[in-house]
Amino acid sequence: MNSTTGPGAGTAAGFSRRALLGGAGAGLVAGAAGGAVLGRATAAASAPAGPAGSGALGAGQVPFHGPRQAGIVEPQQARVHLAAFDLVPGAGRAELRTLLRRWSGTSARLGRGEPADEYESRIAADAGPCSLTVTFGFGPTLFDRAGLAEHRPRALDPLPDFPEDALDRARSDGDLWVQIGADDALVAFNALRVLQRQAAGTATQRWQMTGFGRTPGATARPVTGRNLMGQVDGTNNPRPQDQDFAAKVFCGADEPDWLAGGSYVVLRRIRMLLDNWENLSEDRQERVIGRRKSDGAPLSGGGEHTAVDLAAQNADGTLAVPADAHVRVAAPASNGGAAMLRRGFSYHDGMLPDGSPDAGLLFLAFQADPRRGFVPVQRKLSRGDGLSRFLRHEASGLYAVPPGAPEGGYVGQALLEG
Amino acid sequence: MNSTTGPGAGTAAGFSRRALLGGAGAGLVAGAAGGAVLGRATAAASAPAGPAGSGALGAGQVPFHGPRQAGIVEPQQARVHLAAFDLVPGAGRAELRTLLRRWSGTSARLGRGEPADEYESRIAADAGPCSLTVTFGFGPTLFDRAGLAEHRPRALDPLPDFPEDALDRARSDGDLWVQIGADDALVAFNALRVLQRQAAGTATQRWQMTGFGRTPGATARPVTGRNLMGQVDGTNNPRPQDQDFAAKVFCGADEPDWLAGGSYVVLRRIRMLLDNWENLSEDRQERVIGRRKSDGAPLSGGGEHTAVDLAAQNADGTLAVPADAHVRVAAPASNGGAAMLRRGFSYHDGMLPDGSPDAGLLFLAFQADPRRGFVPVQRKLSRGDGLSRFLRHEASGLYAVPPGAPEGGYVGQALLEG
């Protein structure tokens, strides 16, 4: 487990999270990490030169401790586990504190490539930390159960029902939310397994999902990722160098003190009706999205990063970007400037009884306030988005994401010891 | 999709399959590919030096055409899809031929990093082939259905029932078997999706499973992989440079002509009872396996690759490798020299209703004859192996794996046009 002590240890991801976020202004951020949130490949491109197979991927290291939790602005990893836990009857504030202290300590050790504790089963032995991140969130139900009702932020009110929702409540919600990302599936599984075992007696796992993204180095140059519909996805994600990035993604002064510097994350498990989607011609797919499939350029012209011109018309006077195109309905201009940092992963859980793939998007979006982010956007999408005919929202969650923990501290400490 | 045209295209995996197997004797094999079957990391180590993130992982290319099918002796990829298909009523030899010709052509194109055909949905666009391999097998039921009963090899008789089997027949067997491996999950999914759609009207998917292994570069040096029990797994796998490698893995002259140079593959979906396993002390786990957990060395002494001394005793006169230890019961010496090329992947399909992980091993073993390979080994294991208390065999399959197809040909051609 000590491969991180070799040359390049701690720098293989191309930047350290402290350098990225440690009280930095926009100037500091615009350097190494510029555009890093746009996609996995960007991180790979910023990794130092070194022989492939030298363990450079394994040595990638993201510090657990810092002003923000890890796993929000860092490049998405190749593998992700999401899980929710509910406190067992009888467990309250004290037990929650013990668990979060333990989970935080473990996550920090695993993030350094060290064994966790006596629960470690050596599944990740030999491998480096592989850019492992562990991120914790608190669901709306946690506060009553842990005797913290007066600390529950109003922005954590349950999400409204949307017209096309088909939610499985057993795979939604939960008191505690955990996101584990790593570039190696065994490293990610090991972390999940250790956290599961440490929760025993305090919290039971409510649901667990697994997702994936591109493996670093799969593309020859940095590119925005694609989803399982084959569409370029993430072009307009906020970037850390944007002036209003923090205001969009991280909580402001109107939030409880314990959440200062934190965020909210919305999870939607969105199944894609791929049989239906793939029966469309590419031309029709493009009009559903409003972007070219080959390179993600808007149908109003230009390249991938050209701003969408919603007023542009075809020669015959029709809208270049159709009235129900996804990019039009989702455009910030249509939603009072609402913005979220999307960090979605694809998922594929085998075959459904009808023979179609159980596959789609584990949509994750970090935002300063879901009432100004996800809720208005999804309200519009659920009514007017042509893409919604090809999607099923099957699970949902909303969690407050506390700020990061300093060395020696744990996530949620300001809430639990406030 | 054209990243393979850049520098290093076709060589990033460190060797070409033609160089490895194109009529080569042991001398040729012992070079670049030596030990490659032992684990993923070996392949990464043999990749050419180049800047991480340069797309070297993506450019890895394994030719589809050749005397053997791809995906048998090549290093295991980070991601695998397994699927079985059954011919639809009315589909026979002619329809099967059309499908295999189409699947073969598509697999060759995808293996070169080219789009498949009109069914390609651009999911893998931007990425290189990522060492994609597609391997086809024929189940015992195929021959009657396709009017080929007289060509069915006797070694394809259904596997016997073993005492502890708990097989789900809906996830077992099948007329046609497909193994898709790639170092990028989107590339693998794209290939699966295209093959699924091409089968429509000829064959329906019977089951589909997904597995994973180490990501290239996750370890600092080449090492044998680990399974989800945390155990080093694969130490004694036959190696291509072994004198008797081909005799163990590939069919001999006693097989039908159409299978010359082919193989048999046994699939077992083996769930691990991880809650029970992890409750054992590491010391007890080691005695169940017969090897040290830290480095895989046999309990009889030495290092990982030291031969197991089954007669060795502890100071108190007890056997160093217990009587029911997995390595003792599975040892070739206990099975008349039976050997298989294991190419297993871990799997993790979320949470079972009891809260435990639905996780374990997609055991795959290629062999010259299952009646001298898997069957006698599993017969012994199912009776005397201490490890079997922690395993559940939940699905099973046996397939004949035809030889590879030459350029312009397709897999199974000698059977279907013989």
Boltz contact constraints between the chains, C-beta under 6 A:
constraints:
  - contact:
      token1: [A, 3]
      token2: [B, 220]
      max_distance: 6.0
  - contact:
      token1: [A, 6]
      token2: [B, 220]
      max_distance: 6.0
  - contact:
      token1: [A, 44]
      token2: [B, 53]
      max_distance: 6.0
  - contact:
      token1: [A, 45]
      token2: [B, 53]
      max_distance: 6.0
  - contact:
      token1: [A, 47]
      token2: [B, 52]
      max_distance: 6.0
  - contact:
      token1: [A, 47]
      token2: [B, 53]
      max_distance: 6.0
  - contact:
      token1: [A, 49]
      token2: [B, 51]
      max_distance: 6.0
  - contact:
      token1: [A, 50]
      token2: [B, 52]
      max_distance: 6.0
  - contact:
      token1: [A, 51]
      token2: [B, 49]
      max_distance: 6.0
  - contact:
      token1: [A, 52]
      token2: [B, 47]
      max_distance: 6.0
  - contact:
      token1: [A, 52]
      token2: [B, 50]
      max_distance: 6.0
  - contact:
      token1: [A, 52]
      token2: [B, 56]
      max_distance: 6.0
  - contact:
      token1: [A, 53]
      token2: [B, 44]
      max_distance: 6.0
  - contact:
      token1: [A, 53]
      token2: [B, 45]
      max_distance: 6.0
  - contact:
      token1: [A, 53]
      token2: [B, 47]
      max_distance: 6.0
  - contact:
      token1: [A, 53]
      token2: [B, 217]
      max_distance: 6.0
  - contact:
      token1: [A, 55]
      token2: [B, 219]
      max_distance: 6.0
  - contact:
      token1: [A, 55]
      token2: [B, 220]
      max_distance: 6.0
  - contact:
      token1: [A, 56]
      token2: [B, 52]
      max_distance: 6.0
  - contact:
      token1: [A, 56]
      token2: [B, 217]
      max_distance: 6.0
  - contact:
      token1: [A, 57]
      token2: [B, 217]
      max_distance: 6.0
  - contact:
      token1: [A, 57]
      token2: [B, 218]
      max_distance: 6.0
  - contact:
      token1: [A, 58]
      token2: [B, 217]
      max_distance: 6.0
  - contact:
      token1: [A, 58]
      token2: [B, 218]
      max_distance: 6.0
  - contact:
      token1: [A, 58]
      token2: [B, 219]
      max_distance: 6.0
  - contact:
      token1: [A, 121]
      token2: [B, 230]
      max_distance: 6.0
  - contact:
      token1: [A, 121]
      token2: [B, 278]
      max_distance: 6.0
  - contact:
      token1: [A, 122]
      token2: [B, 230]
      max_distance: 6.0
  - contact:
      token1: [A, 122]
      token2: [B, 293]
      max_distance: 6.0
  - contact:
      token1: [A, 123]
      token2: [B, 228]
      max_distance: 6.0
  - contact:
      token1: [A, 123]
      token2: [B, 230]
      max_distance: 6.0
  - contact:
      token1: [A, 126]
      token2: [B, 219]
      max_distance: 6.0
  - contact:
      token1: [A, 126]
      token2: [B, 223]
      max_distance: 6.0
  - contact:
      token1: [A, 127]
      token2: [B, 218]
      max_distance: 6.0
  - contact:
      token1: [A, 127]
      token2: [B, 219]
      max_distance: 6.0
  - contact:
      token1: [A, 130]
      token2: [B, 218]
      max_distance: 6.0
  - contact:
      token1: [A, 183]
      token2: [B, 215]
      max_distance: 6.0
  - contact:
      token1: [A, 184]
      token2: [B, 215]
      max_distance: 6.0
  - contact:
      token1: [A, 184]
      token2: [B, 218]
      max_distance: 6.0
  - contact:
      token1: [A, 185]
      token2: [B, 212]
      max_distance: 6.0
  - contact:
      token1: [A, 189]
      token2: [B, 348]
      max_distance: 6.0
  - contact:
      token1: [A, 205]
      token2: [B, 355]
      max_distance: 6.0
  - contact:
      token1: [A, 208]
      token2: [B, 350]
      max_distance: 6.0
  - contact:
      token1: [A, 208]
      token2: [B, 351]
      max_distance: 6.0
  - contact:
      token1: [A, 212]
      token2: [B, 185]
      max_distance: 6.0
  - contact:
      token1: [A, 215]
      token2: [B, 183]
      max_distance: 6.0
  - contact:
      token1: [A, 215]
      token2: [B, 184]
      max_distance: 6.0
  - contact:
      token1: [A, 217]
      token2: [B, 53]
      max_distance: 6.0
  - contact:
      token1: [A, 217]
      token2: [B, 56]
      max_distance: 6.0
  - contact:
      token1: [A, 217]
      token2: [B, 57]
      max_distance: 6.0
  - contact:
      token1: [A, 217]
      token2: [B, 58]
      max_distance: 6.0
  - contact:
      token1: [A, 218]
      token2: [B, 57]
      max_distance: 6.0
  - contact:
      token1: [A, 218]
      token2: [B, 58]
      max_distance: 6.0
  - contact:
      token1: [A, 218]
      token2: [B, 127]
      max_distance: 6.0
  - contact:
      token1: [A, 218]
      token2: [B, 130]
      max_distance: 6.0
  - contact:
      token1: [A, 218]
      token2: [B, 184]
      max_distance: 6.0
  - contact:
      token1: [A, 219]
      token2: [B, 55]
      max_distance: 6.0
  - contact:
      token1: [A, 219]
      token2: [B, 58]
      max_distance: 6.0
  - contact:
      token1: [A, 219]
      token2: [B, 126]
      max_distance: 6.0
  - contact:
      token1: [A, 219]
      token2: [B, 127]
      max_distance: 6.0
  - contact:
      token1: [A, 220]
      token2: [B, 3]
      max_distance: 6.0
  - contact:
      token1: [A, 220]
      token2: [B, 6]
      max_distance: 6.0
  - contact:
      token1: [A, 220]
      token2: [B, 55]
      max_distance: 6.0
  - contact:
      token1: [A, 223]
      token2: [B, 126]
      max_distance: 6.0
  - contact:
      token1: [A, 228]
      token2: [B, 123]
      max_distance: 6.0
  - contact:
      token1: [A, 230]
      token2: [B, 121]
      max_distance: 6.0
  - contact:
      token1: [A, 230]
      token2: [B, 122]
      max_distance: 6.0
  - contact:
      token1: [A, 230]
      token2: [B, 123]
      max_distance: 6.0
  - contact:
      token1: [A, 278]
      token2: [B, 121]
      max_distance: 6.0
  - contact:
      token1: [A, 293]
      token2: [B, 122]
      max_distance: 6.0
  - contact:
      token1: [A, 348]
      token2: [B, 189]
      max_distance: 6.0
  - contact:
      token1: [A, 350]
      token2: [B, 208]
      max_distance: 6.0
  - contact:
      token1: [A, 351]
      token2: [B, 208]
      max_distance: 6.0
  - contact:
      token1: [A, 355]
      token2: [B, 205]
      max_distance: 6.0
